[in-house]
Each structure stands twice: as C-alpha cells, then as structure tokens.
Amino acid sequence: MKNKVNLVYQCAIYFLSLSIFTLLGCSEEIPVPKPPTYPRLELPEQQYIQTQMDCPYDGELSSIYNYKKLQGNNPIFCAQEVDLGPLNGTLFLFYMGIQNKDSLASIINFANDKVDEHKIKADRIETENIIRKSDKVYGTFFALKGNVATNFQFYLTDSTKNFVRGEVLLNCRPNYDSLRPTLQYLKKDLKHFVETLKWKS
C-alpha cells in the first residue's frame, strides 16, 4: 500500500513538473509580422524647364518628367501625357477650345464632376483658386486627401477661347500616409506648372 502511495505521489510530481515546463515554454512572445514598409523615395531638388507643347499652351515642367507627344491633336481638342518618372505616375492633360459662353459653363461643370467622382473615398478636398490676370489664366486647383485614385486635379481657362484640365494618376495602390512625401513633392511641381502656363493665342 505504501508503495502505491509513493508511486501516485511520484506521478503527480512528474505531471506537475511537466505542466510547469510546458507553460514556461509557451511564455515566449508570439512573433507578430511586421507591417508593410515603403522605401523612402530620394528625389532631387526641383528644377524646371520651359516645355513647348503641341497644344495651344506652354508651361514649365520638372526636369525629371517626360512630356509625351500624342497623335491626332487639333486646335479644338488636344490630349497630352506627362510621365512623372521616379514618382511612377502620369499627368494627363486635356485641352478644349471654347465655342461660346454656354460651352464654357458645361466644360467647367464637367471638370467639377470629375473631382466629385472621388468624394466617396476622399477624406476631404481642398480647393485653391487660380487668378493670373496678366496672363488671362483662371481656374481651380484641387488636392484630394485620402486613399483616392487621383490626389490632384485642376482646370485653367482664359474664359473666352482656351480650357485645359489636368489629372494625376499614380501607378500604385492608393495609400495616402505612405505616399505623403511623394504627394508633397508632386504638388509643388503641379503648382509651378499652373503658375507658369501661358496660352499661345
């Protein structure tokens, strides 16, 4: 009988020790996968060059961008693309000749509608009026905050003959926080372009 008690006692000690070691072995921190990281984009200090465009206007673009000439343009409708180089995106430019005051109103409404398409995703939309009386350049610059497909749009007109709309699309998944440095850099370039754009006629 005494031997049986000792055997039960030894088994209990064994299983208790095993349980303690098992718990101690599981106390290590469970590895948590690191969140995705985005490499910092090293961009040069901004330099601008006067760009002769196929459409009825010219402007200064960043020296790291590539202007593409497109076929089939005419004085009434003209489309252009600017490759944003290391920023991995494209600035699309659409020019339209104004036929009358009614057409100007409808064109401006269309440009505003293109911005409104992104209201659902945008956290907010900041607008800035552009008024350059000496060059007859008037319009609005839109900065869309949040995980949207396009973070910048703008339109410019002389209110009588010329109208151009711009829209930026980046070739990556929209993640506003990770793209913030790139967007700040790009915004400066776009603002410079709209501030230097001049009509050819």
N, C-alpha and C positions, 0 to 999 in steps of 0.2 A: 504493500500500500504506500509505504514511504517512497519507494522508487517511482511509483506512478505520479505522485505529487511533484517530485523533483523533475520528472520528465515534462509534466504540464507546465511547471514554472519555467523551465528552460525554453520550451517552445514559445511561451508568452514573451519572454525576454527577446528571443530571436526575432519574432514578428514585430515587436515594438521597435527594436533597433532598425529593422529593415524599413519600417514605415518612416522613421525619422530620417534615415539616409535618402529615402525616396523624396521626401518633402524638401530636404536640403538641396537635392539635385535639381529640383524643379524651381527653386527660388531664383535662378538666374533670370535676368531680364529677357523678355521675348524680343527678338530682333524686329524692329519696325522699318519697313522700307523707306528710304529717303524720298522726299517729294522731288518731282522732276525739276531740274535746274536748266537755266538758259544762259549760254555763254555770253559774256559781255561783248558787245559789238564795238570794236575800236574804229571810230570814224574820224576822218581828217577834219581839220578846221575848215569851215565853209569858205569856198571861193566860187565866184560866179562868172559866167561868160555870156556875152550877148549872143543869142541864138536866132538865126534867120529861119523863120518857119515858112511852110508852104501856104499857110492860111493868112488872112488879112490882118495879122498882128504879129508882133515880135515881143520877146521878153528875155530876161536873164535867168538862166538855169544853173544849177550847181554843176561844177566841173566833173563830178563823179557820176552824173546821169547821162544817159544816151538818148538823144532825140531820134525818133524813127519817122522817116518819110513814108506816107501811105499813098497808095494809088487811088485814082478816082475822085480826088478832091476838086471842088469848084468854088466860085465866089459865093454861092448860096449855102452850101453845106460842106463842111470840111472837118474830118476827124483826124486826130493825131494821137500818138502814144509816146510817152517818155519812160524809158526803162530806168528804174531807180537804183540800178547797180547793186551795191552791197546791202541795200535795205530790202532787197528781194520783193519788189513790187512794181506797180505801173501807175503812172499818172495818165488818165485818159482825158483828152481834151476834145470837146465838140463845139464847133463854130456854126452859127446860123446867121444868115443875112436877114435883117428885119425888113418886112414888106410894108407894114403900116403899124400904127399905134395899137390896133387890136391884136396883131400878131405878137407884139412885144409883151403885152399882158399875158397872153396864153403861154408864151415861152417861159416867162418868169414863174407862172403857176406850175408849169411842168417841172422846172428846176426845183421849186419848193416841194413838190410832190415826191421827187426822187429822194429828198432828205427825209421826208415824213415816213417813207417806207421802212426806215430803220428806228423809228420811235419806240417800237416794242422792245427791242434789245438795248437801246441806248439808256444809260443811267441819266444823262442829261445832254442837251445840245446847246452849245454856246455859239452865239452869232456875233459877228462884227461887221459893221457897215463900212464899205469902202467908198470914199468920196475923194476923187482927184480931179478937180475942176479944170486944172490947166491942161490935162491930157484927155479930158472928157471920158474918164473911166469911173464907173459907178457900179456898185454891186454889194454882195454879201459873202462873207467867209464863214463856213460852218465847221465847228470842231465837235465831233460826236464822241462823248465819253462812254466807255464801257466796252463789252465784248461784242462789237459790231463788225459787220463785213467791211465797212468803209469808215474811217475815222475823220476824213476830211473831204469836204465838197465846197465848191464856190461857183459863183457866176459873176460875170462882168459884162457891162454894156455901155455904149455911148448914148443909149436911149433913142437913137434915130436910125442907125444902119447896121450896127455890129452887136453880136451877142456871143459869148463863149462860156461854156460850162465845164468845170473840172471835177474829177472824181478820182480818188486814190483807192486802189485795191492792193493789199499785201498778200503774197503767196504763202500764207501760213495760217494756222488755226488762231482765231481771234482770242487773245489773252491780254487784256488791257494792262494789267500790272506788269507782266514780263516785257511788254512792248513799249512801256512808257518812255525809256531813254531814246529809243528809235523814233517814236512819235514826236517827241520834243525836238529832236534834230530835224525831222522832216517838216514839221510845222514852220520852223524858221525859214527853210528853203521855199516852201509854198508861199509864205507871206512875202518873201523877197520877189518872187515871180509876179504876184498880183500887183505889187507896188512898182514894178518896172515895166509891166505890159503896156505897149503902145499900139494904137491902130495904125495901119498903113495908109488908110484913106479916111 
